[in-house]
Amino acid sequence: MTGGQDGQSISDGAGHSVEWEGVVRFRLPDGWRPEVEEHEGHAVAAFHPPAPAGGVLRLVTDRVAPKDGPDGAVAVLREMALRFVRPDDPRASDRIVEPWGDDGVLAQAVMMTEEDGGTDAHYLWLVGAERDGKAAAAMFSYRLPMVMDGDESCAGTLALLDGAIRAAEIL
């Protein structure tokens, strides 16, 4: 990822490695167009897949101080994961919170929203682990117009993203 943020993208012909804000590194296939957006004063990485796939993948990261106690950062990660899947939100479904790698957590959910007169599907992932005594997390959102949800190219894109995010590295 290039731009004004602490991010980079390195291509090797078989995809490119993306590092964002010194928190996460993951791989996307070549052809995804990166950009930096600003939402509520925070930089957000955005990636647009090549046609015919639609939608946009957005990424934000966070490092959070641990709670008091021996499992402080782990407790923070669990809380972040549970909030991320929005247990009380009727728009969310397919919620999963599970261990990720040797020391992390993965949370997933799907959310339907109505915006600008249309309905969108948001596929959400959070991956996090303890790093340097803090809870470090990367939160991904793939927004797709409902009219495209279920399209063969989009199903392939979702499978690709799921694999890339599950293989991500928290730095």
N, C-alpha and C positions, 0 to 999 in steps of 0.2 A: 504494500500500500504506500503510495507516495502522497505527498501533500504536506501541509503545515503541521501534521501531527507526528508523534513519535511512532511511525509505522513504516514498514517497507514491504515491497513485493519483489521476490526473486524468482524468475522463470527459468526452468531447465528443459523446456520443450514438452514435458509430460505433466504440466501443471505449474502452478506457482505457489510458493510458500508466502504466507501473509503473516506479518507480526504486527500487533496493534497495542500501542501504549505500554510496551514492555511487559504486558501481562499474559498474552496468549499468542501462540503460533499454530497455524493450521494450513492446509493445502486446498486450493481450488483449481479446477481445470483452467487451462489457458482460455482466453476469450471472455472471461467475466470482467466487466468494466467497473473499476473502483472509483469511488469519489468520497469526499468528506462532507458530511452534512452537519448542521448545528441544530440541536433540539434543546430548548430550555437552557441555553448557555453552555451546553456540553457537546463536545465533538463526537460524532457518530460515524463509524465506517459503514459505507453502503456499497453493495456489490450487485451489479445487474447481469443476469445470465445472457448468453447470446441467444438470438432468435432461433427457434420459435418459442423457447421457454419464456415465460413472463415472470413478473414479480420482482421483488427486491429483497436481498438479505441485508439485514442491519446488525451491527455489532457494537455493544458498549461493554466496558470493563470496569471493575471496581476492586479496590483493596480496602479491607475493613479491619480495624483494630479488634483484637480478640476480646472476649468476655473474661472476667476474672475466673480463675480456676485452671486446672491442668489441661482440660480439653477446650480451652477458650476459643481458638480459631475454628476447631471442628464444630463446636456448638453454633458459632456464627454461620458457618456454611450450611448446616442443617436448617437453621431458621431461614436463611436466604432461599434455599431450595424449596422449602414448604410455602413461603410467601409467593415464590415465583410461579408455582402451579395453581395459585389462586383457588384454594379449596372451597371458598364460599361464593365464587363467581359463577352463576349459571351459564355464562357464555363460554366457559372453559370446559374441555373434556379431554379424554385420553391422557389423564395425568399419570406421570411416573416419577418417582424419586428413588434412585438406586445408587449403590457404590459405583465409583468410576475410577478405574486404574487401581493403583496400590493405596492411594491416600486421599481420593477425591470423592466428589458427589456429582451426579448427573440428574437434572430435573428436566422433564419434558411435559408439554401440554399443547393443546390446539385450542384456539380461541376464534370465535366468529364475532365480527364487529360490523356495524353499519356506519359508514362514513361517506359523506358527499353523495348521498342517494344510492349507494351501492353496498353490497355485502362483501366483506373480505374475510379470507381465512388467514390466520396468523399461526404459523408453526413455530413453537418456542422451545429453545434449549438453553439450559444453564449448565456450564461445567465449572467446577471450582476445586481448589485444593489449598492446603496450608502452605504458604511460602514466606520465609523469613519472619515467622511468628504472626503473620497476618492471614486473613481469609482472602484469597485472590480468586476472582470469578470473572468469567466471560459469559455474556448474555446475548444470544443470537435470536433474531426474529426474521422469519421468511414470510413476507406479506404477499398474498396472491388473491386477485379478484376471484370471487366464488365462481364466476362463469368459466374460469380456467381450471378450477380445482377438479381433479379427477382426469384431466387431459393426460394423455400418455407421456408427453414431453415433461409435464410438471411432476408426474409421479416419478419419473426417472431423476429429475432434479432433486426432489425431496429425498430419494434414496441416496443420491450422491452427497447431499448436504449432511444427512444423518451420519454417514460414514466419515466424512471429513471432520465433523464436530466431535464425534466419539474418539477420533484419532488425534484430536488437538492436544497441544502441550501447554500447560500453565507454567509460565516462566517465573 
